[in-house]
Amino acid sequence: MIGPQALAGIKVLELGTLIAGPFCARVLGEFGADVIKVESPDGGDPLRQWRVLKDGTSLWWSVQARNKKSITLNLKTEQGRAIAKQLALEADIVVENYRPGVLEKWGLGYEQLKAEKPSLIMVRLSGFGQTGPLKDQPGFGAIGESMGGLRYVSGFPDRPPVRVGISIGDSVAALHGVIGALAALRDRDQTGQGQMVDVALYESVFNLMESLVPEYDVAGVVRERTGGALPGIVPSNTYTTGDGENIVIAGNGDAIFKRLMTAIGRQDMADDPQLQRNDGRVPRTADIDQAIAQWCASQTIDTALATLQQADVPAGKIYSVRDMVQDPQFLARGMFEQHAFGDGTPVKLPAVSPKLSATPGGTRWLGPALGEHTGEVLRTLGYSDEAIAELRQKGAV
């Protein structure tokens, strides 16, 4: 049973597919917002068929669309667009991730809706934002990750750049959309006015790139790929233990470095005056990494972690999902929710983050069937069952 939620009473209309827009609306829904997701009658959101399926529907869908009401609208029809406009004017927030200009053609653009409802907030997620020479170009997360700088620094220096194994660009953009929506809600509480939140995928990735710009501007440094290491911060790398597991060790604090070197039997390095500070360790990165790698190769993952934990050195095994679902820390923090599909099949979902002490988020229901709530939502707009049946017959819903 879910108690009071932080965004209860906030109405969100989701116009979008796949990842960025729907993930943004998902987070709002996880904290209590009433999210209505508009889908095409012709198959709905393509994410329904992505990756691993159960009974023809993606398992991803159960998470990405949880707490949402699915209605079908054919936005290529005048009646479908009229209903979408009704819903938008009743909403607090509209989340959309169409190419710039598409909603304007349908009479659903921000300025068009704002003229009738000045308090409306619209979160617009796109590859390159609503302005600029690339605004009309398609921009998936992979392009945002590449243009925003993440792909360039990912991987090993002697190989082509690699991607993170998830759609990180879309997800980061979605979280920026949530930040913008909450900030806009706060401002609306004070001014009564809504605003547009313009999120570009490449800019969201770019926002994560730490000291990339000032390092280049002042020192002419272009950050390059460094494999598992953290450049200029020593030691912080990934090593392989004798039983073939991978372990991350972050011994880059000055006091931590001394404890690490002592723990692995390299008191000479622990006491070396040159290595007492990070700027002295950087020129000897290879020597330090070699010493740690040799020690790790002589340990199992369990003995290595136990030794480093005893020495108060930050270290961790690189987890697969198999590790996560049985890990005591994940379990103690309640990081999984147990639910069931309509046929009774149990399913474990990731719990909602972050954790709020008074109004935590949660899952009220799993991702819905296509159009499951169409009748329910349309009746709240004043449509009779006969009118809904007529709309279905005309292909508008």
C-alpha positions in Angstrom: 0.0 0.0 0.0 1.5 3.3 -1.1 1.0 6.3 1.2 1.0 10.0 0.4 3.1 10.9 -2.6 4.9 14.2 -3.3 3.3 14.8 -6.7 -0.2 13.6 -6.0 -2.7 15.9 -7.8 -0.3 16.9 -10.5 -1.7 16.0 -14.0 0.8 15.0 -16.7 0.1 14.3 -20.4 2.7 12.3 -22.1 3.0 12.7 -25.9 6.0 10.6 -27.0 7.5 7.2 -27.5 10.5 5.1 -26.6 12.7 6.4 -24.0 13.4 10.0 -23.2 9.9 11.5 -22.9 8.3 8.4 -21.4 11.1 8.0 -18.8 10.6 11.6 -17.8 6.9 11.0 -17.3 7.6 7.7 -15.6 9.6 9.4 -12.8 6.8 12.0 -12.3 4.3 9.1 -12.1 6.4 7.2 -9.6 6.1 10.1 -7.2 2.3 10.3 -7.5 1.6 12.4 -10.6 -1.5 11.3 -12.6 0.1 10.4 -16.0 -2.0 9.9 -19.1 0.1 8.4 -21.9 -1.2 9.0 -25.5 -0.4 6.1 -27.9 -1.2 5.5 -31.5 -4.0 3.0 -32.0 -1.7 1.3 -34.6 0.5 -0.7 -32.2 1.2 2.0 -29.6 4.7 2.9 -28.3 7.4 0.8 -30.2 9.0 0.1 -26.8 6.2 -2.4 -26.2 8.1 -4.7 -28.6 11.7 -3.9 -27.6 14.2 -6.4 -26.1 12.9 -9.4 -24.1 9.1 -10.1 -24.5 6.5 -11.8 -22.5 3.3 -12.7 -24.3 4.3 -10.3 -27.1 5.0 -7.3 -24.8 8.4 -6.1 -23.6 9.3 -6.7 -20.0 10.8 -3.2 -20.1 7.3 -1.9 -20.7 6.3 -3.0 -17.2 8.8 -0.6 -15.7 8.8 2.3 -18.3 5.0 2.6 -18.3 4.2 1.8 -14.7 1.7 4.1 -13.0 0.5 5.4 -16.4 -2.9 5.4 -18.0 -2.7 4.4 -21.6 -5.2 5.9 -24.1 -5.1 5.6 -27.8 -5.5 8.7 -30.0 -4.9 9.0 -33.7 -3.2 12.4 -33.8 -3.4 12.5 -37.6 -7.1 13.0 -37.3 -8.8 16.2 -36.3 -10.8 14.5 -33.6 -7.8 12.8 -32.1 -5.9 16.2 -32.0 -9.0 17.9 -30.4 -9.0 15.3 -27.6 -5.3 15.7 -27.1 -5.8 19.4 -26.8 -8.5 19.0 -24.2 -6.2 16.8 -22.2 -3.3 19.2 -22.5 -5.4 22.1 -21.3 -6.4 20.1 -18.2 -2.8 19.1 -17.5 -0.2 20.7 -15.3 2.7 19.3 -17.4 2.9 18.1 -21.0 5.9 15.9 -21.7 6.7 15.4 -25.4 9.6 14.2 -27.5 8.6 14.7 -31.1 10.8 16.5 -33.5 10.5 20.3 -33.1 7.6 21.7 -35.1 5.5 18.5 -35.2 3.2 19.6 -32.3 2.9 23.1 -33.8 1.5 21.5 -37.1 -1.1 19.7 -35.0 -2.0 22.9 -33.0 -0.5 21.5 -29.9 2.7 23.6 -29.7 3.7 25.3 -26.5 2.8 28.9 -27.6 -0.5 27.7 -29.0 -1.4 25.9 -25.7 0.0 28.7 -23.5 -2.3 31.2 -25.2 -5.2 29.3 -23.7 -3.5 28.2 -20.5 -0.7 30.4 -19.3 0.0 28.1 -16.3 0.9 25.1 -18.5 4.4 23.6 -18.3 5.7 21.8 -21.3 8.8 19.6 -21.2 10.2 19.2 -24.7 12.9 16.6 -25.2 14.6 16.3 -28.6 18.0 15.5 -30.0 19.2 19.0 -30.4 16.7 21.3 -28.7 14.0 23.6 -30.1 16.5 26.0 -31.8 19.7 25.9 -33.7 20.8 24.6 -37.2 20.3 20.9 -36.2 16.9 21.3 -34.5 15.1 19.5 -37.3 17.5 16.6 -37.5 16.7 13.2 -35.9 18.7 12.8 -32.7 18.6 9.5 -30.9 20.4 9.0 -27.6 23.4 7.5 -29.4 23.9 10.7 -31.3 23.5 12.7 -28.1 26.1 10.6 -26.3 28.5 11.1 -29.2 28.0 14.8 -29.7 27.9 15.5 -26.0 31.3 14.0 -25.4 30.6 10.8 -23.6 31.4 8.3 -26.4 34.8 10.0 -27.1 36.1 9.3 -23.6 34.6 5.8 -23.3 36.7 2.8 -24.0 40.4 2.0 -24.3 42.9 4.4 -26.1 43.9 1.9 -28.7 40.4 1.0 -29.8 37.3 2.8 -31.1 35.0 4.5 -28.6 32.4 2.2 -27.0 28.9 2.7 -25.7 27.5 2.2 -22.2 25.3 -0.9 -22.3 22.1 1.1 -21.7 20.4 4.1 -23.4 22.2 6.5 -21.1 21.8 9.6 -23.3 18.0 9.2 -23.4 17.8 8.5 -19.6 20.1 11.5 -18.7 17.9 13.7 -20.9 14.8 12.4 -19.2 16.2 13.2 -15.7 17.0 16.7 -16.9 13.4 17.0 -18.0 12.3 16.0 -14.5 14.6 18.6 -13.0 13.2 21.2 -15.3 9.6 20.2 -14.6 10.0 20.4 -10.9 11.8 23.7 -11.1 9.0 25.1 -13.3 6.4 23.8 -10.9 8.2 25.6 -8.0 8.2 28.9 -10.1 4.6 28.5 -11.0 3.7 28.2 -7.3 5.2 31.7 -6.9 4.2 33.4 -10.2 1.2 31.4 -11.5 2.9 31.2 -14.8 4.1 28.1 -16.7 7.0 27.8 -19.0 8.7 25.6 -21.5 11.5 23.3 -20.5 13.7 22.8 -23.5 15.9 19.6 -23.1 18.4 18.6 -25.8 19.8 15.1 -25.5 23.4 16.2 -26.5 23.3 19.0 -23.9 22.1 16.7 -21.2 25.1 14.5 -21.8 27.4 17.5 -22.2 26.2 18.6 -18.8 27.9 15.6 -17.2 31.3 16.1 -18.7 33.0 17.5 -15.6 36.1 19.7 -16.3 36.2 19.0 -20.0 35.7 22.6 -21.3 37.9 24.6 -18.9 40.7 22.0 -19.2 40.7 22.5 -23.0 40.2 26.2 -22.9 42.9 27.0 -20.3 45.4 24.2 -20.7 44.6 22.9 -24.2 44.0 19.4 -22.8 41.6 17.1 -24.7 40.4 14.3 -22.4 41.0 10.9 -24.1 39.9 7.3 -23.5 41.7 5.7 -20.6 39.9 2.3 -20.3 39.0 1.5 -16.7 41.1 4.2 -15.2 40.1 7.7 -14.1 42.5 10.0 -15.8 44.6 12.3 -13.5 43.2 10.7 -10.4 45.5 7.9 -9.1 44.9 5.2 -8.3 41.4 4.6 -9.5 41.0 1.7 -11.9 39.6 -1.8 -12.6 41.7 -4.8 -11.8 41.3 -8.6 -12.3 41.5 -11.0 -9.4 43.0 -14.5 -9.5 39.5 -16.1 -9.8 38.7 -14.0 -12.9 36.4 -11.4 -11.3 36.8 -7.7 -11.8 37.2 -5.2 -9.0 37.2 -1.5 -8.9 39.6 0.1 -6.4 39.5 3.9 -5.7 42.5 4.6 -3.6 43.0 8.2 -4.9 42.6 10.0 -1.6 46.0 10.7 0.0 45.3 8.9 3.3 43.4 6.2 1.4 46.4 5.6 -0.8 48.7 5.0 2.2 46.2 2.5 3.6 45.9 0.7 0.3 49.6 0.4 -0.3 50.1 -0.9 3.3 47.2 -3.4 2.8 48.7 -4.9 -0.3 52.2 -5.2 1.1 53.8 -2.2 -0.6 54.9 -0.2 2.4 57.7 1.3 0.1 55.0 3.1 -1.9 53.0 4.0 1.1 56.1 5.8 2.5 57.4 7.2 -0.7 57.5 11.1 -0.4 56.7 11.6 -4.1 53.5 9.6 -3.8 52.0 11.4 -0.8 49.8 13.6 -3.0 47.8 13.0 -6.2 49.9 15.3 -8.3 53.0 13.3 -7.4 51.2 10.0 -8.1 50.0 10.9 -11.6 53.5 10.6 -13.2 53.9 7.1 -11.7 50.4 5.9 -12.6 51.8 2.8 -14.5 53.9 1.7 -11.5 51.1 2.1 -9.0 48.6 0.3 -11.2 51.1 -2.5 -11.8 51.6 -3.0 -8.1 47.9 -3.1 -7.4 47.2 -5.4 -10.4 49.9 -7.9 -9.2 48.3 -8.0 -5.8 44.8 -8.5 -7.1 46.0 -11.3 -9.4 47.1 -13.2 -6.2 43.7 -12.8 -4.5 40.2 -14.1 -5.0 37.5 -11.5 -5.2 36.4 -12.3 -1.7 39.8 -12.1 -0.1 40.6 -8.9 -2.0 37.3 -7.2 -0.9 37.8 -8.4 2.7 41.3 -7.0 2.9 40.4 -3.7 1.4 37.3 -3.3 3.5 39.4 -3.9 6.6 41.8 -1.2 5.4 38.9 1.2 4.8 39.7 1.4 1.1 36.8 2.0 -1.3 36.5 -1.1 -3.5 33.8 -3.1 -5.1 33.0 -6.0 -7.4 31.5 -5.1 -10.8 28.0 -6.4 -10.5 25.8 -8.2 -12.9 22.1 -8.2 -12.3 22.5 -11.7 -10.9 24.8 -10.2 -8.2 22.3 -7.4 -7.6 19.2 -9.5 -6.8 21.0 -11.4 -4.1 23.1 -8.7 -2.6 22.5 -7.8 1.1 22.8 -4.1 0.5 20.3 -4.0 -2.3 17.9 -6.2 -0.2 18.4 -4.1 2.9 17.6 -1.0 1.0 14.4 -2.5 -0.5 15.7 -2.0 -4.1 13.3 -4.5 -5.6 9.5 -4.5 -5.7 7.6 -7.8 -6.2 4.5 -7.6 -8.5 2.6 -10.0 -10.7 1.3 -9.8 -14.3 -2.4 -10.3 -15.0 -1.9 -14.1 -15.5 -0.3 -14.4 -12.0 3.3 -14.6 -13.2 5.5 -12.9 -10.6 7.8 -10.1 -11.7 10.5 -8.3 -9.8 10.9 -4.5 -10.6 13.5 -2.0 -9.6 12.3 0.1 -6.7 11.8 3.8 -7.1 14.7 6.2 -6.4 15.5 8.5 -4.7 14.0 7.5 -1.4 11.8 10.2 0.3 11.3 9.8 4.0 7.7 11.2 4.1 6.3 10.8 0.5 8.2 8.0 -1.1 7.5 6.9 -4.7 6.2 3.5 -5.7 4.5 1.3 -8.2 0.7 1.5 -8.2 0.3 -0.7 -11.3 2.5 -2.2 -14.1 2.7 -0.8 -17.6 -0.9 -1.0 -19.0 -2.3 -2.7 -22.1 -2.6 -0.5 -25.2 -5.6 1.8 -24.8 -6.5 0.2 -21.4 -7.7 3.5 -20.0 -9.2 5.2 -23.2 -12.8 4.9 -22.2 -12.1 5.9 -18.6 -10.2 9.0 -19.6 -12.6 10.1 -22.3 -15.6 9.8 -19.9 -13.8 12.3 -17.6 -13.9 14.7 -20.6 -17.7 14.3 -20.9 -17.8 11.7 -23.7 -20.6 9.2 -23.5 -20.1 5.5 -24.3 -21.9 6.0 -27.6 -19.6 8.9 -28.5 -16.5 6.8 -27.6 -17.8 4.0 -29.8 -18.3 6.4 -32.7 -14.7 7.7 -32.2 -13.4 4.2 -32.3 -15.4 3.5 -35.5 -13.9 6.6 -37.2 -10.4 5.5 -36.2 -9.8 8.6 -34.0 -9.0 6.5 -30.9 
